[in-house]
Amino acid sequence: MNLNTLAGRNLWRHKRRTLITASSIAFGVLLAVTFTGAGDYFYTRMIDAGANMGMGHITLAAPDYNRAPSSKKYLKQASVLRQKMIQLNEVKAVLARIHGQAMFASARNSVGGMFIAIDTQQENTNNNLFLKAMIAGGMFTEDSKKGIVLGVDLARKLKLDVGKKVVYTTTDKNGDIVSAIARVSGLFQTGAIEIDGVMAILPLEIAQQILGYQPDQVSVLSVTLYDQRNSYLLRDQLQKMAAFKNIEVLNWQQTQPDLAGMIAVDKSSNYISQLLIAMLVAAGILNTMLMSVLERKREFGVMMALGMSPRNLSLLVILESFWLALLGLIIGVIVTTPWYIFMTNTGIDLSAAYGEGFSFGGVLLDPVFKIRLFKESIVAILIGLFGLALLAGAYPAWRAGRVAPVESLKAL
């Protein structure tokens, strides 16, 4: 009789035990998809949100700008660099921005903070988190180029509202102190106090004039990608290109080390949780297969006495593990698919617990819990669980091959 057929029949001798073990594998698939999918989704959302808050997935800046930011360090010929970048297939948008620190003052108070100067022709709600978070007024227009947009908490500290004037003071590219006055054209609220309490947005053209920059000079070019996972490879490619020889090319891990560190720690915790789940699944398979081998010790003795080799006997047990693992994965896919579709499209709203938004590493996150799997994650889950199931059957298979036929027959 074919070994595959024999293995299948052996599994269905104890249907309940086989189904319970297969269900444990299926449950492992469900948990692995949930944990891994949550990581893939939230890590991507965090990285993308951080990129849209200023520095991008890839940042082009003057040498040493990231270590010690200063208005004295700026990019020249930004439009040329932007044009080179926008032609790359991986690149979604290239945004010219000026970053700086400033003192904001009203008639009632003064507060230290930061500003980002943007070109509203380049930016939109898809690549700028602050535009998406507008709650009052609007972004500066052609008719109000001297406008300024404040975070709600910064405006509250200054006791300002839309239409009021604010004076901001900073240092220009020569290190001289310069001041300008602007009218508040809008307010934004991200939900993160560390952002809303210090951040302001200025028109790029006005910031260039105040800092003494030429129209083609900016602090950084913020590059957003279609897929943040390409940031490593693209950074390395750009660093080797002659056009970027005297440019500091960094990926998001270098410009946002706090976020990168938190994600690394969270990933480690996630991996440990999944490892524990995998070990429990493996223990269940090992227990089932070992019990099956011990129960059939006499049967194996007879089979070997009739001419079956120890190698084929071990292979039989391995095939049983193979079909058990395959059955578990099939059940797991059937059970997990509707859950995955629901969690991908709808998710679970956690706003009652966290509010409308919460931050992680200084990055605002959506409180709706969703999952998303990259292709490599799906492959890793299936291969990992399947390989673990086969590995768990290795010891019982070894035990089966060492059955002594004479000793087994004596017990008949």
Stockholm file with secondary structure:
# STOCKHOLM 1.0

chainA/1-412         MNLNTLAGRNLWRHKRRTLITASSIAFGVLLAVTFTGAGDYFYTRMIDAGANMGMGHITLAAPDYNRAPSSKKYLKQASVLRQKMIQLNEVKAVLARIHGQAMFASARNSVGGMFIAIDTQQENTNNNLFLKAMIAGGMFTEDSKKGIVLGVDLARKLKLDVGKKVVYTTTDKNGDIVSAIARVSGLFQTGAIEIDGVMAILPLEIAQQILGYQPDQVSVLSVTLYDQRNSYLLRDQLQKMAAFKNIEVLNWQQTQPDLAGMIAVDKSSNYISQLLIAMLVAAGILNTMLMSVLERKREFGVMMALGMSPRNLSLLVILESFWLALLGLIIGVIVTTPWYIFMTNTGIDLSAAYGEGFSFGGVLLDPVFKIRLFKESIVAILIGLFGLALLAGAYPAWRAGRVAPVESLKAL
#=GR chainA/1-412 SS CCHHHHHHHHHGGGHHHHHHHHHHHHHHHHHHHHHHHHHHHHHHHHHHHHIIIIICSEEEESTTTTTSCCTTCCBSSHHHHHHHHHTSTTEEEEEEEEEEEEEEECSSCEEEEEEEEECTTTCCTTTCHHHHTEEEECCCCGGGTTEEEEEHHHHHHHTCCTTCEEEEEEECTTSCEEEEEEEEEEEECCSCHHHHTTEEEEEHHHHHHHHTCCTTCBSEEEEEESCGGGHHHHHHHHHHSGGGTTSEEEEHHHHCHHHHHHHHHHHHHHHHHHHHHHHHHHHHHHHHHHHHHHHTHHHHHHHHHTTCCHHHHHHHHHHHHHHHHHHHHHHHHHHHHHHHHHHHHTCEECHHHHCSCEEETTEEECSEECCCCCHHHHHHHHHHHHHHHHHHTHHHHHHHHTCCHHHHHHTC
#=GC SS_cons         CCHHHHHHHHHGGGHHHHHHHHHHHHHHHHHHHHHHHHHHHHHHHHHHHHIIIIICSEEEESTTTTTSCCTTCCBSSHHHHHHHHHTSTTEEEEEEEEEEEEEEECSSCEEEEEEEEECTTTCCTTTCHHHHTEEEECCCCGGGTTEEEEEHHHHHHHTCCTTCEEEEEEECTTSCEEEEEEEEEEEECCSCHHHHTTEEEEEHHHHHHHHTCCTTCBSEEEEEESCGGGHHHHHHHHHHSGGGTTSEEEEHHHHCHHHHHHHHHHHHHHHHHHHHHHHHHHHHHHHHHHHHHHHTHHHHHHHHHTTCCHHHHHHHHHHHHHHHHHHHHHHHHHHHHHHHHHHHHTCEECHHHHCSCEEETTEEECSEECCCCCHHHHHHHHHHHHHHHHHHTHHHHHHHHTCCHHHHHHTC
//
